[in-house]
């Protein structure tokens, strides 16, 4: 068995354990009567008020930004626009942008045999969990 297959088997095992733990936690929460708190809902009027206030803040901020605009700020905007278009150097840099080569990640190739094995293990665990749930429901 290759290292990749071992890692994939461990991954499947962890997924199975996580499902079993989630089921156990749900059962304990149910037995203790602990439910998630109800979400609070906001009325349409409240959402409209919040949106209007936010638009007013944006308008005030935009007005303030226009008043404080400087010629240097406009030149900087032009330099950044040229950089984004790929026609100029990065503002503040000594030379033009350098392409950064990312190392290529090795992809795991799932073979059909590996897929079948993982699917079979998941089916087995799901059947077992369903059987346990049925036994618990019958006992309750």
Phi, psi and omega in degrees: 000130182282167179300320180298315180296322178298315180296320179294322176296319177297320178299316178297318178301316180296319178298319179297314180297321180297318178297318180295318178296318179299318179296318180295317179297318179298319179297315180295319178299319180295317181293326180276348180079024180266113176246162176293144179296146180294140179284142177274138181250146181254135181289164179297323179296318179296318177297321179295320179296317180296317180296319180295318179296319179295318177298321178296319178296318179297318181297317179295318180295319180294320179296317180295322180294323178295322182291330184261009180295141181234161176298325179295323179295321179294320179295321179295320177300317179297318180296318179294321178298319178295321179297314181296327179282349179084017182253359181212169179285165177293131180302129180091351181270155180281330181220177183295171182291141178254132178291138180257121179271123179270140177292139183281131179278139179280126180270143177277129178264115177280119176278158178303324180295320179294319179297315180299316181297316180294318180295320180296318179296318179294320178299315180300314182293319179297320177297316181297317180294321179296320179296318179295319178297319179296320180293321179293320180294322179291325180287332184279000000 
